[in-house]
């Protein structure tokens, strides 16, 4: 690919060269991707993207081709992702991709190329997180987290938002820095209200991952909008996954001593009342389904929901510092 782009005499030739490269790159053979990286595919695509984004007349179609090619090349193991990103320069790669997202977030959601470009960049970021050293660098980059939070608040298609929330959930795990990124909590609260089950589940899971960090628990516990939206997720109208993640998030938040009494008193005891109601409901539902000889897997799943709720309530009441 490197030689083809060097021989290109104009933009049309470059586009044709990248089109042909994308056809070749569209596979999941790890060692072929390594060969592509060794042959300079990653460096060439990043260089072309950098040049195109900074030009006076940007071709959106060409940008889409370049980011799709980069996403394909990085469908490989953490070892090869690390080799690729280091060859380009991690600071340069992350900065450039953030610029692409920020540029195309300014376009309306019905733009011919903007949603696809942002989706490919989010997928590429997710590939980067396979390499622990690159992921660690990304968790401290508020620009990445803020840009993905903006994607969640935008009118982009659900498929784009799902890739963005996957990335956020991945980056905030056990991280106390990400919570300070602009708009992150507001975007998650809004996404929990999404009618799309996948977005709702991933958003609540991100709250769960945020609440793993001890430093984040107090911050989340003092956000009424966070507690309120997590409470709505306990409703039996939600999926089991949504409810389990919400219980886990509330359990982690309640593990912070400063939050215990506040959560028990929240809404005049609303949280404890909901948990007691749900525990009784789950117990009755489980009894009926056992009587109907439901398969073992479903019984275990129901017990999982039940014991998550029981543990959270136990954590509130038994360990309250009266």
Secondary structure, 3 states (H helix, E strand, C coil): CHHHHHHCCCHHHHHHHHHHHHHHHCCCCHHHHHHHHHCCHHHHHHHHHHHHHCCCCCCHHHHHHHHHHHHHHCCCCHHHHHHHHHHHCHHHHHHHHHHHHHHHCCCCCCCCCHHHHHHHHHHHHHHHCCCHHHHHHHHCCHHHHHHHHHHHHCCCCHHHHHHHHHHHHHHHCCCCCHHHCCCHHHHHHHHHCCCCHHHHHHHHHHHHHHCCCHHHHHHHHCCHHHHHHHHHCCCCCCCHHHHHHHHHHHHHHHCCHHHHHHHHHCCCCHHHHHHHHHHHHHHHHHHHHHHCCCCHHHHHHHHHHHHHHHHHHHHHHHCCCC
